[in-house]
Amino acid sequence: MWFTSVLALWSAYWAAMFAQVAHLRSLDDGAGVVAFSWLSRGLLAVGAGLFLIAKLSPHGQSL
């Protein structure tokens, strides 16, 4: 289950990166802000789901 946790962290990292890109694009010219924000939101949802799966799994407790 450690792999699921790694995927959740990876997804959260990229969600933060795309959120930052969306923010910077909104300050510049606004092109692609909606696409980057949707991508960020989707990656954050995937990361949260993977984290919950890893946390709630009975195999997640044994290291």
Stockholm file with secondary structure:
# STOCKHOLM 1.0

chainA/1-63         MWFTSVLALWSAYWAAMFAQVAHLRSLDDGAGVVAFSWLSRGLLAVGAGLFLIAKLSPHGQSL
#=GR chainA/1-63 SS CHHHHHHHHHHHHHHHHHHHHHHHHHHHTCTTHHHHHHHHHHHHHHHHHHHHHHHHSGGGGCC
#=GC SS_cons        CHHHHHHHHHHHHHHHHHHHHHHHHHHHTCTTHHHHHHHHHHHHHHHHHHHHHHHHSGGGGCC
//
